[in-house]
Amino acid sequence: MKGLHTGTEKAAPAWKEWRREFCWEEEPVLAVSGVRLELPEGIPGLRRLERWCRRLEGAWAARWERELYPRACTAARQAREVSHPFRPWEASLTGVVTLHTPECLSLYYDAATGGPHGVTLRQGSAWALPGGSPLTLGELFPPGFRWRAWALAEVERQLRARLSAGESWFAPDWEARLPRSFDPERFYLTEAGPVIYFPLYSIAPYAEGIPAFSLAIPGQKENTPEE
């Protein structure tokens, strides 16, 4: 798995991968793969983060077995009834550690289901060390700073720049969608600063993926927009 780590590799978080195949009448119908974040020993404050990761990882595995597997079985049965080939469905949970310093650990998970109308859901998280408490986006800005309005204005500036350069496509009514789709809990941290992301389909077509925008917190040097 790719990810950004600082410090020694010995003390860095690592991803343990797993894969499971589900069958219906001995025919594979669903392949599920996932990751488990293994946290290093000796770093105080990580137990709360570990519990959060275990809940999220377990919730997706259970959801796919409980909801996606029966649907895949039904699709396989219907394909067999009309003598059509059936391609097993796929689902995956991947993870990226975006920042790891003595003061902070940040990461995100992507839960994806395949197919012509596949959906990817992202869950970002940032944790202060050594205390192990979750960080909020507002805590990253100076006290009293109107960070929400500033963040939206900065996202809009970057979005317009991408449109002008022909780098990206966004919904025709993105200006109305943008404030409705903005959620300050949807962020993660990198060495360049916080990255705000928007859900699939929220402000852009499917082909654009999950739109993400890197913010340069006032007082820091300008960041390069995150693609």
C-alpha positions in Angstrom: 0.0 0.0 0.0 1.3 3.5 -0.7 1.4 6.1 2.0 3.4 8.9 3.4 5.5 8.1 6.5 8.0 10.2 8.4 10.4 8.8 10.9 11.8 5.3 10.8 10.0 2.4 9.1 10.2 0.4 12.3 7.8 2.9 14.0 5.5 3.4 11.0 2.0 2.0 10.7 1.5 -0.8 8.2 -1.4 -2.3 6.3 -2.2 -6.0 6.5 -4.2 -7.2 3.5 -6.8 -9.9 3.4 -9.1 -11.4 0.8 -12.2 -13.6 0.9 -14.3 -15.2 -1.8 -18.0 -16.0 -1.5 -19.7 -18.7 -3.5 -23.2 -19.7 -4.5 -23.7 -23.3 -5.3 -19.9 -23.6 -5.7 -19.8 -20.7 -8.1 -17.7 -17.6 -7.1 -20.1 -14.7 -6.9 -18.3 -12.1 -4.7 -14.6 -11.3 -4.0 -14.0 -9.0 -1.1 -10.6 -7.6 -0.2 -9.6 -5.4 2.7 -6.9 -4.0 4.9 -6.2 -3.9 8.6 -4.1 -1.0 10.0 -1.3 -2.4 12.2 -0.1 0.3 14.6 3.4 0.3 16.0 4.1 -0.4 19.6 5.5 2.2 22.0 3.6 5.3 20.6 1.2 6.6 23.3 -2.3 7.6 22.4 -2.9 5.2 19.5 -5.3 2.8 21.2 -8.3 5.1 20.6 -7.4 5.3 16.9 -6.9 1.6 16.8 -10.5 1.0 18.1 -11.8 3.5 15.5 -10.0 1.6 12.7 -11.2 -1.8 13.9 -14.9 -0.6 14.0 -14.7 0.9 10.5 -12.8 -2.1 9.0 -15.2 -4.6 10.6 -18.3 -2.6 9.6 -17.5 -2.7 5.9 -16.6 -6.4 6.0 -19.9 -7.2 7.7 -21.9 -4.9 5.5 -20.7 -6.6 2.3 -21.3 -10.1 3.6 -24.8 -9.1 4.9 -26.0 -6.9 2.0 -23.8 -7.4 -1.1 -23.5 -11.2 -1.0 -27.2 -11.9 -1.2 -27.6 -9.5 -4.1 -24.7 -11.2 -5.9 -26.3 -14.6 -5.4 -29.5 -13.3 -6.9 -27.7 -11.8 -9.9 -25.8 -15.1 -10.4 -29.0 -17.1 -10.3 -30.8 -14.8 -12.7 -27.8 -15.0 -15.1 -27.9 -18.8 -14.9 -31.6 -18.9 -15.7 -31.1 -17.1 -19.0 -27.8 -18.8 -19.8 -25.8 -15.6 -19.5 -22.2 -15.6 -18.2 -21.8 -14.1 -14.7 -18.8 -12.1 -13.6 -18.2 -12.2 -9.8 -18.8 -8.9 -8.1 -16.0 -7.2 -6.3 -15.6 -5.0 -3.2 -12.6 -3.6 -1.5 -11.4 -1.5 1.4 -8.1 0.2 0.9 -6.2 2.6 3.1 -3.5 5.3 2.9 -1.6 6.9 5.7 -1.2 10.5 4.5 0.8 11.9 7.4 2.7 10.4 10.4 4.7 12.8 12.6 5.3 12.8 16.4 2.4 15.3 16.6 -0.1 13.8 14.3 -1.3 10.7 12.4 -3.7 11.1 9.5 -5.2 8.6 7.0 -8.1 7.7 4.9 -10.0 4.6 3.9 -11.7 4.0 0.5 -14.5 1.5 0.4 -15.3 0.5 -3.2 -17.8 -1.7 -5.0 -17.1 -2.6 -8.6 -19.3 -2.8 -11.6 -20.6 -0.3 -14.2 -22.1 1.8 -11.4 -19.5 1.3 -8.8 -19.3 3.6 -5.9 -16.3 4.6 -3.7 -16.8 6.1 -0.3 -14.0 7.8 1.5 -13.5 8.2 5.2 -10.7 10.5 6.4 -9.3 10.9 9.9 -6.7 12.9 11.7 -5.4 12.3 15.3 -3.3 14.4 17.6 -0.4 12.7 19.2 0.7 11.8 21.8 -2.8 12.2 23.4 -4.6 10.3 20.7 -7.6 12.6 20.4 -9.3 13.2 17.0 -8.5 16.5 15.3 -11.1 18.7 13.7 -10.6 20.9 10.7 -11.3 24.1 12.7 -8.6 23.3 15.2 -6.0 23.8 12.4 -6.8 27.5 11.9 -5.9 30.5 14.1 -8.4 31.2 16.9 -11.3 33.4 15.8 -10.5 32.8 12.1 -13.6 32.4 9.9 -12.2 29.2 8.5 -15.4 27.7 7.1 -16.1 30.6 4.7 -12.4 30.8 3.9 -12.1 27.1 3.1 -15.2 27.3 0.8 -13.8 30.3 -1.0 -10.4 28.6 -1.5 -12.0 25.5 -2.9 -14.1 27.6 -5.3 -10.9 29.4 -6.4 -9.1 26.1 -7.1 -12.2 24.7 -8.8 -12.5 27.6 -11.2 -8.8 27.4 -12.0 -9.2 23.7 -12.9 -12.1 24.5 -15.1 -10.2 27.3 -16.8 -7.3 25.0 -17.5 -9.5 22.3 -18.8 -8.1 19.9 -16.2 -11.4 18.8 -14.7 -15.1 18.7 -15.3 -17.7 19.7 -12.7 -21.5 19.7 -12.5 -23.1 22.6 -14.3 -24.7 23.7 -11.0 -21.6 23.1 -8.9 -21.8 26.6 -7.4 -25.1 25.6 -5.7 -23.9 22.1 -4.8 -20.6 23.2 -3.3 -21.8 24.7 0.0 -24.4 21.9 0.4 -21.8 19.2 -0.1 -19.1 20.7 2.1 -18.6 18.7 5.3 -15.7 19.8 7.6 -15.4 16.2 8.8 -14.3 15.1 5.3 -10.6 15.9 5.4 -7.2 14.4 6.1 -3.7 15.9 6.5 -0.6 15.8 4.4 2.8 17.5 4.8 1.4 20.3 2.7 -1.6 20.9 4.9 -5.3 19.7 5.1 -7.0 18.2 2.1 -10.8 18.7 1.8 -12.6 16.1 -0.3 -16.1 15.7 -1.6 -18.2 12.6 -2.2 -18.4 10.9 -5.5 -21.1 12.5 -7.7 -21.6 15.4 -5.3 -20.0 18.2 -7.4 -18.6 16.4 -10.4 -19.4 13.5 -12.7 -18.3 9.9 -11.9 -15.3 10.1 -14.2 -13.7 12.8 -12.0 -13.6 10.5 -9.0 -13.5 12.0 -5.5 -12.7 15.7 -5.9 -10.0 16.8 -3.4 -8.5 20.3 -2.7 -5.4 21.0 -0.7 -5.5 24.1 1.6 -2.7 26.4 2.5 -3.6 27.5 6.0 -3.2 31.3 6.4 0.4 32.1 7.5 1.8 29.1 5.7 3.3 28.9 2.2 1.0 28.2 -0.7 0.3 24.6 -1.4 -0.1 22.8 -4.6 -3.7 21.8 -5.2 -4.3 18.1 -4.5 -5.5 16.1 -7.5 
